[in-house]
Amino acid sequence: MLRATPIQTTEPVWELADLFPHQGTWTEEDYLELETNHLIEYSHGQVEVLPMPTISHQRIVAFLYNQLLAFIVQFRPGAEVLFAPLKVRLWPGKYREPDIVVILSEHHERLHEQYLDLPDLVIEIVSPDNRQLDVSVKRREYAQAGIPEYWIIDPEAERVLVLTLADNHYEVHGEFKTGDCATSSLLDGFEVNVEAVWAAARP
């Protein structure tokens, strides 16, 4: 008896695309109901699939998360540190997925089951594929949203840039390199050894 042999192809199943809204027509409800293990951001009717993070990227995230968690448990009880995937609403119609966020205890009402409104501190690890997005675009957007502090961790430049909000733009709190300890303006007493950040990325 002959058995049918499935045709092997590397072509995407384009018909699946018809199950989702077309670009420009996504609603916030559509976006929030989307179940996926990819990082996907949303901007006024359009969705953008972000590159999957590298292993070194994930190691840096884990290191910084643990540093923040240890500090918060001891010095800022009630605050919370979270990491991607996590939808953050900057304003109606605009969502980002930062690598790490901190929400202070007095702002817990901003935490919803599916997303977070306006964290107090955001950290992004710069991706070589999305350098302009992390360094420039998100800097402008996070300031516009009113996020008090933004850390840009740049492994390529071996630099940690800490920005603090002044009116509707960011000013440089500090530009830290190997040999320095990066400090926070928002979390008084929190500091990170910059060399330890790059060391965390290595096996």
N, C-alpha and C positions, 0 to 999 in steps of 0.2 A: 504494500500500500504506500503510495506516495504521500509524503508530508509536505505541506506548504512551508517554504523557507522564508522567514521575514526578510524583507529587503533592508539591508543595512545602509544607513545614510547619515551624514553629518549635518544635514540641513535642519535648521530649527523648525519646530512645528508652528508655522505661522498662524494657523487657525486659532491657536491659543490666545493670540493677541486680541482676537475679536471678543474675548471674554472680559476684557478690561476696557475702561474708558479710553478714548483717544487723547493724545497729548493736547493740553489746553482745555480739556473738559473735565478733568478730575476735580472732585469736590473734596473738602477736608474729610468728610465722612468716608468717601471712597478710600482715601489715603490711610486713614486710621484703621479701616477694616482690612487692609492689605496684610496678609500673613506671608512672611518670607524670612529667610535667614540672611538676606542681603541688607546692606545699609542703603536706604532709599530716602532721599530728601524731597521736599515738596515746596513748590513756589507758584502760587497763583494759577492753579489749574494744570501744572506740569510736574512730572516726577523725574528724578534723576537718580540712576543707580550708581553708587560710588564703588570704586575699586575695593576689593577685599584687602584688609590690612595684612602686611607681611608679618613674619614671626618676630623680627626685631621691633617692629612697631608695637606688637602686642606685649612684648617684654617691657618696653618703656611704659606702656599704659599700666601694666600690672605693678611695676615699681612705684610709679607716682600715686596710683590708687592706694597702695599699702602705706606710703608715706603720709598721705592725707588722712587716711582712716585712723592711723595711730595718733596723729595730732588731734583730730576731732574728738576721739574717744577720751583723750586726756584733758583737752583744753576747751573744746566747744561742744559739750554734750548736747544732744538734741539736733545738731546739724547732721546732714547726710551727704555722703559722696557716692555718686553713681557713675556708671560707664556705659559706653555704646555696646549694643544697639539701644538707643533711647531717643525717642522723638521729643524735640524741644521746640515749642511754639514761640517764635520771636514776636510775631504779631499775627492777627487773623490772615490766613492765606499763606503763611511763611513758616516752614519747619526745617530745622537743621538736626544733624545727628553728631553732636560733639563727642570727642573721645572720652572726656571726663567732665563732670559737673559737680559743683558743690551748692547745696541749698541750705541756708541757715535756718535755725529752729523757728525763728519768727516768721518765716515764709512758707511753712509747711502746707498752707492752703493752696499753694501753687502746684502741688503734686497731685496729678490725676492718675487714674489707673493706666491709661494709654499714652499719656504724654506729660510733659512738664512745662509749665509756664515760667519763663524768665528765671534761670538760675542766678546765683550771686557770683559765681566764679566758673569760668569755662577754660578748659585746656584742650588744645589741638596739637597733635604731633604732625608736623609737616610731611606730607607725602610727595615724593618726587613727581608723581603723576598729577598731583593737584596743588602744586606749589602756589600758584596765583590765587587759588581759592582760599587756602588757609592763611596766607600772609596778607593778602590785600582785601579780597571780597568779604570774607567773614569778619575781618577787622572792622570794616565799615558797617556791616550788618549788625554785629553784636553791639557796637556803640549806638547805632540807631535804635536798637531794641532796649537799651538802657542797662545792659549787664555791667556791673561795677568793675569786674576785673577779668582780664583775658591773658592767658599764658600761651605763647607760641613756642613750642619745643621744636627746634630746627636741627635735626641730626646732621644734615649736609653741611650747614654753616657752623655746627657745633656751638649753637647759641640758644640761650633761653631768654626770650623777650617777655617781660611782664608789663602789661599795660593797665592803667587805671582810668576810669571814666571822669572826664571833666566837661561839664555841660553835655553836649551831644557828640563828643569825639574823645578818642583815647590819647592820653599823654603817657610817655615812657616813665614807668616807675624805676625800671632798671634793665640793663642789657648785660646778661651774665654769660661768661665763658668758662672754659676749663680752668680750675683753680679758684673759682668763685663759688659762693653759695647764693642761689637765687632766693629772694625773699618776697613775701606777700605784703601788700598794703592792707588788704581786707582782713586777712587772718594774721593778726599781730603775733609774731613769734614763730610763724611757720617758715622754714627754710629748707632748701634742697641742695645738696652738693652736686654741682653740675657734672663733674667727672663721673659721679656715681650713676647719673642718668645714662651716659654713653656706655658705661661698663655694664649696665643692666641689659643693654641691647645685645651684648655678646653672649655666646653660649657659656 
